[in-house]
Amino acid sequence: MSQSRWRKRLRFLGLALLLCAVGVVIALTLSRFFNAFYSNIPLGYEPKDSSRGKTLEQSPTEKTGQ
């Protein structure tokens, strides 16, 4: 009787781990998809000042991110 109880517990733990792994795979897939979609910068893109049509200077960002 104790073997069937352990088998049920192992089966439950295996199912829980499988569902966790599937969730991780789905989360990583969605994360990579959205990151690729929103960070797409076309090749040769240069930001321009719309009123004058001149290329804007790109200054390096500070380490604080501001």
N, C-alpha and C positions, 0 to 999 in steps of 0.2 A: 504494500500500500504506500509506503514512503517513497518508493521509486516512481510511482505514477505522479505523486505530488511534486517531486523534483523535476520530472519531465515537463509538467505543466509550467513550472516556474522558469525552466530553461527555455521553453517554447515562447513564453511571454517575453522574457528578456531578449531573446533573439528577434522577435517581432518588433519590440521597442527599438532595438539598435538598428534594425533595417529601416524603420520609419524615420529615425533620426538621420541616417545616412542619406536617404532619399530627400529629406528636407534640406540638408546641407547642399546637395547637388543642385537642387532647384534654386536655392538662394544664390549660389555662386553663378549659376547660369544667368539668372535675371540680373544680377549685379554687373556681370561682364557685358551683357546686352545693353543695359542702360548707360553704362560708362562709355561704351563704344559709340552709342547713338548721340550722347550729349557732348562728347569731347571730340567730335569730328571737326577737324580744321582742314579745309581744302588746301592742297598744295599750291604754293605761290600766292597765298592770301596775304594782302598787305592792308592794314587798317588805314582808312583815308578820312581826312577831314571833309565832311560832306559839303560844307559851304564853300571851301576853297579848292577842293579836289587835290590837296597835297597829302603826301604820305606822312602819317604821324610818327613822331619819334617814339621808339619803344625803350623805356627805361627799365633797368633790372629792378625786380621787386625786392623789398627789404626782407630780412629774415623773420620779422614779426608777421608778415603776411598782409600788411596794410598798404 
